[in-house]
Amino acid sequence: MTLSLRDHPFRIYYGPADDPLNNFYIPALSASVQYDRRAGYFSSSALAVVAAGVARLIQNGGHMRLLVGAALSEQDVASIRQGYDLKTRITERLLDHFRDPQDALLRQRLEVLAWMVAEGTLEIKVVLPRDEYGLPIPASQTQDYYHAKSGIFTDANGDRIGFTGSINESETAWKKNYEEFSVYFSWGEGQSYLPQVALRFERLWSGTDADWISLDIPQAVRDRLLQYRPARAPEVDPLERSAPAKPIKDDQSTYAGVIPQSERILFQFLRDAPYLPNASSLGAATAAIVPWPHQTRVANTVIQRFPDRALLCDEVGLGKTIEAGLVIRQLVLSGRVQRCLILAPKSVLKQWQEELYEKFALEVPRYEGNRFWGIHDEVLDTPAGTRSAWNAFPILLAGSQLAKRADRRKEILAANGWDLLVVDEAHHARRKDFKERIYRPNRLLSLLNDLKEQEKYAGLIMLTATPMQVHPLEVWDLLTVLGMGGKWGADEDNFLDFFGEMRKPFAEADWELVFDLVQDYLATGGSIDPAFKAQVQAEVGPVKWSALEDLLTRSGQRARTIKQLGPALQPHVKEPARRHTPLNHLLFRSTRDLLRKYRERGILHEKVPTRRPRRVRIPMRPEEQALYDRIEEYISDFYQKYENERRGLGFVMTVYRRRLTSSFFQGALGLAFLIQRDAHHDEHEAEQHQGFFAIT
């Protein structure tokens, strides 16, 4: 008996907890003779998502049409504008994203499509959104175009089912079947929407949509797919549920080997919990620590904004690593991050690994000395088929010194992209010289710039405890890596001038310049803080707030407006400008003073670390004093002599001599440490209470 689409009780919505493969795709394709599918960017993993359940269509002798997108860079589009052949460039980009399967399941999915291509039952076309000049739009500007996915099933009776929704097509997400979509039928209620889905597909397929370019799949890409053609037609999907085994009763009349229904429901809930609404705090709730209030606030904000970028700049000892760990755990649990690269100085790699394992139940390999190391310092085997060390594990710790090396840099840039990049001690990414105002980035900053330019990551988190102790231009450099745009990111002078004016006395500041930049921030993605707006309205009233809001949103005559507001409102003029900048949006900084306020209000009950260093003089022994005097003599009299001989030699000799003599001072330094230890006892005790030593 031939199945029809009406034979299955399809639902109008499917989410990650509904097992869409077995409850939707396989039943629909088992009854279909035609499948029209619109996917996102062309890649091996995207094809694996598209091929879900299609083996059942093959058994029906069905036909499939597939629309895929091509991710062109801005350089690609510029080349096409200059006359480079569009089809040639698309072929290159599609082949770049058609990587060899990393596992057997992915290969089996590709075999399904390869079989259909070989049999002539699968047609593929490439579609690209076009601009007003008829040229393709680069991938950096087309995320919204490819976000929605859709499909239409048609059975032998002419009945149809359509669906539209959002699907995660990343390399490691396809097996988790993370998607959600709505379903429409050609019968019953909801008939009116299905023709729109079908019409949209037909216009794209035929190339009659004025906003899109439609091209046949290049032959070179077709040939590449055919390499995976199996010896015989696939019959089932590799992730399809097998028929349940018959239960066997044991001596106590229970079903041996069969999980009770109550436990199955519990395990299903645990599996689905990260994807449920209001599960954004699940990572923190299941971590092995209780975060402090400031850590929870920062982590929740970063998670909510993901894949927006962030610079974590808490004072030393306040737990930037805890904040980053909370973010990583939640995003990994929810499936929003499948691939994550953490770059940290080599000296703290092991500490990072232990923190993630002990506090966040994340067992992350670290990459050192051309080997992968586990949490117990065991050498890990490289997964079979791995061509690049940077693709070996979905989440990886590596030294920033290693990553910035010229040979490693090429490997990283050639590796698969990451959903999240984390960079510890980010202030090491800096200019070689900022005093002469010449932009010469060091190797780490250059690497981060290249990763950003080539769009190798979605989200970015950088950590540093010293954003206020470096030159303002170094802060600007980090913020531009984070994606600060508009006038702020286009010219470093705008950044410096803004904060220069903010430091001036009120009457001397150039408020026109200040609020021009605030307005630029609001026009390029920023928004007025609603909590701040409500607070000021309560203090000054809605009429005066309206005048203040004009400063933020309207150009010209600001000096006149400020004068009309009068001296009493001057503090309210400066504060909106301070609150609405990219720096305030991207940078998160908590201090001990903030924690003390939390404690005063009863929000924080733990003891706040307090620094009480004391200067202690330690008398030198005669031989130590003699050595110290000789060093001073050398630095005073001979340093310049060596420098005149060869630039830098004086510094080298100074360091060399200091190292030779350092052992004489170990006893004195040890005594000083014991004295300082008592001074820092309170801080140490507070950190131990939470169970961490911050990585800074």
C-alpha positions in Angstrom: 0.0 0.0 0.0 1.4 3.4 -1.0 1.7 5.9 1.8 0.4 9.4 1.5 1.2 12.6 3.4 -2.2 12.6 5.0 -1.5 9.2 6.6 0.8 10.7 9.2 -0.3 13.0 12.1 2.1 15.8 11.4 2.3 18.6 13.9 2.4 22.3 13.0 5.7 23.0 14.8 8.8 20.9 15.5 11.7 21.8 17.9 14.9 20.1 19.1 13.0 18.1 21.6 10.6 16.6 19.0 13.2 14.4 17.1 12.4 16.0 13.7 14.3 13.3 11.8 12.2 10.4 12.9 8.9 12.2 13.5 8.9 14.5 10.5 11.5 14.0 7.8 11.4 10.2 7.5 7.5 10.0 7.5 7.3 12.9 5.0 9.9 11.5 2.6 8.6 8.0 2.9 5.4 9.3 1.4 6.9 11.7 -1.1 7.8 11.6 -4.8 9.1 15.2 -5.0 11.2 17.2 -2.5 12.1 20.8 -3.0 14.6 22.2 -0.4 16.2 25.6 0.2 19.3 25.4 2.4 21.9 27.9 3.7 25.5 28.3 2.6 27.0 25.3 0.7 29.2 23.1 2.9 29.6 19.5 3.8 27.7 19.9 7.0 24.9 21.9 5.3 24.5 19.0 2.8 24.3 16.6 5.7 21.4 18.5 7.2 19.7 18.7 3.8 20.0 14.9 3.3 18.1 14.0 6.5 15.8 11.1 5.7 16.3 11.5 1.9 17.2 7.8 1.6 13.5 7.1 1.9 12.8 9.4 -1.1 15.3 7.2 -3.1 13.3 4.1 -2.2 10.2 5.8 -3.7 12.1 6.7 -6.9 11.5 10.3 -6.0 13.1 13.5 -7.4 14.7 16.4 -5.5 15.6 20.0 -6.2 18.1 21.8 -3.9 18.9 25.5 -3.6 22.2 26.4 -1.8 24.0 29.6 -1.2 27.6 30.5 -1.8 29.7 32.5 0.7 31.6 35.1 -1.3 34.0 37.4 0.5 34.2 41.2 -0.2 37.4 40.5 -2.2 35.5 38.0 -4.3 32.8 40.6 -5.1 35.5 43.2 -5.8 37.1 40.8 -8.3 33.8 40.1 -10.0 33.2 43.8 -10.2 36.5 44.1 -12.0 35.6 41.4 -14.6 36.5 38.1 -12.9 34.2 35.3 -14.0 31.4 34.8 -11.5 31.0 31.0 -12.1 34.8 30.5 -11.7 34.8 32.3 -8.3 31.7 30.5 -7.1 33.3 27.1 -8.1 36.4 28.0 -6.0 34.3 29.0 -3.0 32.1 26.0 -3.1 35.0 23.6 -3.3 36.7 25.5 -0.4 33.7 24.6 1.8 33.3 21.0 0.6 35.6 19.5 3.1 36.2 15.7 3.4 33.9 14.1 5.9 35.2 14.0 9.5 33.2 10.9 10.4 31.3 7.9 8.9 27.9 9.4 9.6 28.6 12.5 7.6 30.0 10.4 4.8 26.8 8.3 4.7 24.6 11.4 4.4 26.7 12.7 1.5 26.5 9.3 -0.2 22.7 9.7 -0.3 23.0 12.9 -2.3 25.8 11.5 -4.5 23.6 8.6 -5.4 20.8 10.9 -6.5 23.1 13.1 -8.5 24.5 10.1 -10.3 21.0 8.8 -11.0 19.8 12.2 -12.3 17.2 12.5 -9.6 18.8 15.4 -7.8 19.3 18.9 -9.3 21.2 21.6 -7.5 21.3 25.3 -8.1 23.3 28.1 -6.5 21.5 31.3 -5.5 23.1 34.5 -4.4 21.4 37.8 -3.3 22.2 40.6 -5.6 22.6 44.3 -5.0 21.1 47.2 -7.0 23.9 46.9 -9.6 23.2 43.2 -10.2 26.3 42.0 -8.4 26.3 39.3 -5.6 26.4 40.6 -2.0 29.3 39.4 0.1 28.7 36.8 2.9 29.4 39.4 5.6 26.2 41.2 4.6 24.0 38.3 3.9 23.4 36.5 7.1 19.7 37.4 7.2 19.2 36.1 3.6 20.3 32.5 4.5 19.0 32.3 8.1 15.5 30.9 7.1 15.4 27.4 5.6 12.4 25.9 3.9 11.2 22.7 2.1 8.2 21.3 0.3 7.1 17.6 0.1 4.8 16.3 -2.6 3.2 12.9 -2.6 1.8 10.8 -5.5 -1.7 12.2 -4.9 -0.5 15.8 -5.3 -0.9 16.6 -1.6 1.9 18.8 -0.2 3.5 19.8 3.1 5.8 22.8 3.4 8.0 24.0 6.3 10.0 27.1 7.1 12.4 27.6 10.0 15.9 28.0 11.4 18.4 25.2 11.3 21.9 25.0 12.7 24.2 23.8 9.8 27.6 24.1 11.5 30.0 21.3 11.1 29.4 19.6 14.4 25.8 20.6 15.0 24.1 18.6 12.2 24.1 15.3 14.1 22.3 16.9 17.1 19.4 17.8 14.7 19.1 21.3 16.3 16.4 23.0 14.4 12.9 24.5 14.8 10.3 25.0 12.1 6.6 25.5 11.3 4.7 23.2 9.0 1.9 24.1 6.5 -0.5 21.7 4.7 -2.3 21.8 1.3 -5.4 20.5 3.1 -7.3 21.7 6.2 -6.4 24.9 8.0 -3.3 26.9 7.0 -3.6 26.3 3.3 -3.0 29.9 2.4 0.6 30.0 3.5 1.9 27.0 1.6 1.5 28.5 -1.9 3.7 31.4 -0.8 6.5 29.0 0.2 6.2 27.1 -3.1 6.1 30.3 -5.1 9.2 31.7 -3.4 11.0 28.5 -4.2 9.9 28.4 -7.9 11.0 32.1 -8.4 14.4 31.4 -7.0 14.8 28.1 -9.0 13.8 29.7 -12.3 15.9 32.8 -11.7 12.9 35.2 -12.0 13.4 36.8 -8.6 14.9 40.2 -9.3 16.8 40.2 -6.0 18.6 36.9 -6.6 21.1 35.3 -9.0 20.4 31.6 -9.9 23.1 29.4 -11.4 23.4 25.6 -12.1 25.8 23.9 -9.7 29.3 24.0 -11.3 30.5 20.7 -12.9 33.6 20.6 -10.7 31.5 20.7 -7.6 29.1 18.0 -9.0 32.1 15.8 -9.8 33.4 16.3 -6.2 30.1 15.1 -4.8 30.1 12.1 -7.1 33.3 10.8 -5.4 31.0 9.7 -2.5 28.6 7.7 -4.7 28.0 4.3 -2.9 27.9 0.9 -4.6 24.2 0.6 -4.0 21.3 2.8 -3.2 21.1 3.8 0.5 18.0 2.5 2.2 17.8 4.2 5.6 19.2 7.4 7.1 22.3 6.7 9.3 20.7 8.4 12.3 17.3 6.7 11.8 15.9 4.9 14.8 16.1 1.1 14.5 13.0 -1.0 15.3 12.9 -1.7 19.1 14.0 -5.1 20.2 11.4 -7.4 21.7 11.6 -7.3 25.5 12.6 -10.5 27.3 11.2 -11.3 30.7 13.6 -12.2 33.5 12.8 -14.5 36.5 11.2 -11.6 38.4 8.7 -10.9 35.6 10.3 -7.5 34.7 11.5 -6.6 31.3 15.2 -7.0 31.3 17.2 -4.6 29.2 14.3 -2.2 28.7 14.4 1.3 30.3 11.2 2.1 32.2 9.0 4.8 30.7 9.5 7.1 33.6 13.3 7.0 33.2 13.1 7.5 29.4 11.0 10.6 30.0 13.6 11.8 32.6 16.6 11.2 30.2 14.7 12.9 27.4 14.1 15.9 29.6 17.8 16.1 30.5 18.7 15.9 26.8 16.3 18.6 25.8 16.6 20.9 28.8 19.4 23.1 27.3 17.1 23.9 24.3 14.0 24.8 26.3 12.8 28.4 26.8 14.3 30.2 29.8 17.2 27.7 30.0 19.8 30.4 29.7 21.0 29.9 33.3 21.3 26.1 33.1 25.1 26.3 32.6 25.6 28.2 35.8 23.0 26.1 37.7 24.9 22.9 36.8 28.4 24.2 37.3 30.5 23.2 40.3 30.7 26.7 41.7 28.3 29.4 42.9 29.2 32.5 40.9 29.4 35.9 42.6 26.8 38.5 41.5 29.1 40.5 39.2 30.2 37.2 37.5 26.5 36.2 36.9 25.7 39.7 35.6 28.6 39.7 33.1 28.1 36.1 32.0 24.3 36.5 31.5 24.8 39.7 29.4 27.5 38.1 27.2 25.3 35.0 26.7 22.2 37.0 25.9 24.1 39.1 23.3 26.0 36.2 21.7 27.6 36.3 19.1 28.3 39.9 20.1 31.8 40.3 21.3 33.1 41.3 24.8 36.2 42.5 26.6 36.3 41.2 30.2 38.4 43.5 32.4 37.7 42.8 36.1 40.3 43.7 38.6 42.9 41.0 39.4 41.4 38.3 41.5 37.7 38.9 40.7 37.3 36.0 38.4 37.4 36.9 34.7 38.1 33.2 34.0 34.9 32.3 36.0 32.9 34.6 33.8 34.4 33.2 30.6 33.8 29.6 31.8 30.2 30.3 32.6 29.7 31.7 29.1 31.5 28.7 27.4 29.5 26.1 29.4 26.1 27.6 28.7 26.8 28.1 25.0 28.2 24.6 24.6 25.2 23.1 26.5 22.7 24.9 24.4 24.4 23.9 21.1 25.1 27.5 20.1 28.8 26.8 20.3 30.1 23.6 18.7 33.7 24.7 18.0 35.6 26.9 20.4 39.3 27.9 20.5 40.8 29.3 23.7 44.2 31.1 23.3 46.1 31.8 26.5 49.8 32.3 27.5 51.6 29.0 27.8 52.2 29.6 31.5 48.5 29.4 32.3 47.3 26.8 29.8 47.3 24.0 32.4 45.5 26.2 34.9 42.8 27.0 32.3 42.4 23.3 31.6 41.9 22.5 35.3 39.5 25.4 35.8 37.3 24.3 33.0 37.3 20.7 34.1 36.9 21.2 37.9 34.4 24.1 37.8 32.5 23.7 34.5 32.8 19.9 33.8 34.4 20.7 30.4 37.2 18.3 29.5 39.2 20.4 27.0 42.4 19.1 25.4 45.4 21.5 25.4 47.8 21.7 22.5 51.4 21.8 23.4 54.6 20.6 21.8 52.8 19.2 18.8 50.7 17.0 21.1 47.3 17.0 22.7 47.2 16.6 26.4 44.3 15.6 28.6 43.4 16.9 32.0 45.6 14.3 33.7 48.6 15.1 31.5 48.0 12.0 29.4 48.8 12.2 25.7 45.6 12.1 23.6 45.4 10.3 20.3 44.8 12.6 17.3 41.3 11.7 15.8 41.6 9.6 12.6 41.5 11.6 9.4 42.6 14.8 11.1 44.6 16.9 8.6 45.0 20.0 10.8 45.7 20.1 14.5 43.3 23.0 14.8 40.5 20.8 13.6 41.3 17.8 15.8 39.0 18.7 18.7 35.8 20.9 18.7 37.0 22.7 21.8 40.7 23.3 22.1 43.2 25.2 24.4 46.4 26.5 22.8 49.2 28.9 23.7 48.9 32.3 22.2 52.7 32.3 21.7 52.3 29.2 19.6 49.4 30.5 17.6 51.1 33.7 16.6 54.1 31.9 15.1 54.3 32.4 11.3 53.9 28.6 10.5 51.1 28.1 13.0 49.4 31.3 11.9 48.9 29.8 8.4 47.5 26.6 9.9 45.0 28.5 12.0 43.8 30.7 9.1 43.4 27.5 7.0 41.5 25.7 9.7 37.7 25.4 10.0 36.1 28.4 11.6 35.0 28.6 15.3 31.7 29.5 16.9 33.6 31.2 19.7 37.2 32.5 20.1 38.5 33.3 23.6 41.8 35.2 24.1 43.3 35.5 27.6 45.8 38.2 28.5 44.5 40.2 25.4 46.7 43.2 26.2 49.6 41.2 24.8 48.0 41.9 21.4 49.4 45.4 20.9 51.2 47.8 18.6 55.0 47.7 18.4 55.0 51.5 18.9 52.2 53.8 19.6 54.1 56.9 20.5 54.9 57.7 16.8 51.2 56.9 15.9 52.3 54.3 13.3 50.1 51.3 13.2 52.5 48.3 13.3 50.7 45.4 15.1 52.7 42.7 16.8 52.2 39.1 15.7 49.4 38.4 18.1 47.4 41.5 17.2 48.1 40.8 13.5 46.7 37.3 13.9 43.6 38.5 15.6 43.1 41.1 12.8 43.5 38.3 10.2 41.0 36.0 12.0 38.5 38.9 12.1 39.1 39.8 8.4 38.6 36.2 7.2 35.6 35.7 9.5 37.1 32.7 11.2 34.9 33.0 14.3 31.4 34.2 15.2 31.7 35.2 18.9 34.9 36.7 20.5 35.7 37.1 24.2 39.0 38.8 25.3 40.2 38.9 28.9 42.6 41.5 30.4 43.0 42.9 33.9 44.9 46.0 32.7 42.7 48.0 30.2 43.2 51.2 32.2 46.9 50.8 32.6 47.8 50.8 28.9 47.9 53.6 26.3 44.4 54.5 25.0 45.4 53.5 21.5 46.0 50.0 22.7 42.4 49.9 24.1 41.2 51.2 20.7 43.1 48.4 18.9 41.4 45.8 21.0 38.0 47.4 20.5 38.4 47.4 16.8 39.3 43.7 16.9 36.0 43.2 18.8 34.2 44.9 15.9 33.8 48.5 17.0 32.6 50.3 13.9 31.3 53.6 12.6 33.4 56.7 13.3 34.7 55.1 16.4 36.5 52.3 14.6 37.3 54.2 11.4 39.6 56.8 13.0 41.6 56.4 16.3 41.6 60.2 16.6 37.8 60.2 17.1 38.2 57.8 20.0 41.0 59.8 21.6 39.2 63.2 21.1 36.0 61.9 22.7 37.6 60.9 25.9 39.8 64.0 25.8 36.7 66.2 25.7 35.0 64.2 28.5 38.0 64.9 30.8 37.7 68.7 30.3 35.8 71.0 32.6 32.2 71.1 31.5 32.3 74.6 30.1 35.4 73.9 27.9 34.3 70.6 26.4 33.3 70.3 22.7 29.9 68.8 23.2 29.1 68.9 19.5 31.9 66.5 18.9 31.0 64.4 21.9 27.4 63.9 20.9 28.2 63.4 17.2 30.1 60.3 18.3 27.3 59.2 20.6 24.8 59.6 17.8 27.1 57.6 15.5 27.2 54.8 18.1 23.4 54.8 18.3 23.2 54.7 14.5 25.5 51.8 14.1 23.8 49.3 16.4 23.8 50.9 19.9 20.6 51.8 21.8 19.6 54.0 24.6 19.8 52.2 27.9 16.2 51.8 29.1 17.1 51.5 32.8 19.2 54.7 32.6 16.4 56.4 30.7 13.8 55.4 33.4 16.1 56.6 36.2 16.8 60.0 34.7 13.1 60.5 33.8 12.3 59.8 37.4 14.8 62.4 38.6 14.2 65.3 36.1 10.8 64.6 34.6 9.8 63.6 31.1 10.1 67.1 29.6 13.7 67.6 30.5 14.5 64.0 29.6 13.1 64.8 26.1 15.6 67.7 25.8 18.4 65.4 27.0 17.4 62.7 24.5 17.6 65.3 21.7 21.3 65.6 22.5 21.7 61.9 21.8 19.6 61.7 18.6 19.6 65.0 16.8 22.4 66.9 15.2 23.3 70.6 15.5 22.5 73.4 18.0 23.6 71.2 20.9 25.4 74.0 22.6 22.2 76.0 22.6 20.2 73.1 24.0 22.8 72.5 26.8 22.7 76.2 27.7 18.9 76.1 28.0 19.1 73.1 30.3 20.9 75.2 32.9 23.7 74.3 35.4 21.5 72.0 37.5 21.2 69.5 34.6 24.9 69.6 33.6 25.6 66.2 35.4 22.8 64.7 33.4 24.4 66.0 30.2 27.7 64.2 30.8 26.3 60.9 32.0 24.3 60.0 28.9 27.4 60.6 26.8 29.5 58.4 29.1 26.8 55.6 29.1 26.4 55.4 25.3 29.7 54.5 23.7 31.1 51.3 22.2 33.5 51.2 25.1 30.7 51.0 27.6 28.9 48.4 25.5 31.9 46.1 24.8 33.9 46.4 28.0 32.9 44.8 31.3 34.8 45.8 34.4 34.1 45.0 38.0 36.2 46.4 40.9 36.5 45.6 44.6 34.6 48.8 45.4 31.6 47.4 43.5 31.8 44.1 45.5 31.9 46.1 48.7 28.7 47.9 47.7 27.2 44.5 46.9 28.2 43.4 50.4 26.7 46.5 52.0 23.4 45.9 50.3 23.3 42.2 51.3 23.7 41.0 47.7 27.1 39.4 48.4 27.8 37.6 51.7 31.4 36.5 51.1 34.3 38.5 52.3 35.7 40.9 49.7 39.4 40.6 49.0 41.4 43.5 50.5 45.0 44.5 49.5 47.1 45.9 52.3 50.7 45.8 51.1 53.4 47.1 53.5 56.9 48.3 52.6 59.5 46.5 54.6 63.2 47.3 54.6 65.6 44.4 54.7 69.2 45.1 55.6 71.7 43.5 53.2 74.7 41.5 54.2 78.1 43.1 53.3 78.6 40.9 50.2 75.1 41.6 49.0 75.6 45.4 49.4 78.9 45.1 47.5 77.2 43.3 44.7 74.4 45.8 44.6 76.9 48.7 44.4 78.7 47.0 41.5 75.5 46.6 39.6 74.6 50.3 40.1 78.1 51.2 38.9 77.7 49.1 35.8 74.3 50.6 35.0 75.5 54.1 35.6 78.9 54.0 33.9 78.9 51.2 31.3 75.4 51.0 29.9 75.9 53.9 27.6 79.2 52.5 26.5 77.6 49.3 25.3 74.8 51.2 23.7 77.2 53.3 21.7 78.9 50.1 20.5 75.6 48.5 19.3 72.0 49.6 19.9 70.4 47.2 22.4 73.6 45.7 23.7 73.6 47.6 26.9 70.1 46.3 27.8 71.1 42.7 26.9 74.2 42.9 29.1 72.2 44.5 32.0 69.7 41.6 31.9 72.6 39.0 31.7 74.4 40.5 34.7 71.2 40.7 36.8 70.4 37.1 36.1 73.9 36.0 37.3 73.5 37.9 40.5 69.9 37.2 41.3 70.6 34.1 43.4 72.3 36.3 46.0 68.9 37.9 46.8 66.8 34.8 47.1 67.0 34.7 50.9 65.9 38.4 51.2 63.1 37.9 48.7 61.9 34.8 50.6 61.7 36.8 53.8 59.8 39.6 52.0 57.4 37.1 50.6 56.6 35.8 54.1 55.8 39.3 55.3 53.7 40.1 52.2 51.9 36.8 52.6 50.3 38.0 55.8 49.3 41.2 54.2 47.4 39.4 51.4 46.0 36.7 53.7 42.5 38.2 53.5 42.5 38.2 49.7 43.7 34.7 49.6 41.1 33.5 52.0 38.3 35.1 50.0 39.5 33.5 46.8 39.7 30.1 48.4 36.1 30.5 49.7 34.9 30.5 46.1 37.4 27.9 45.1 39.4 29.6 42.4 42.6 31.4 41.7 42.0 33.9 38.9 44.1 33.6 35.8 45.4 37.1 35.0 
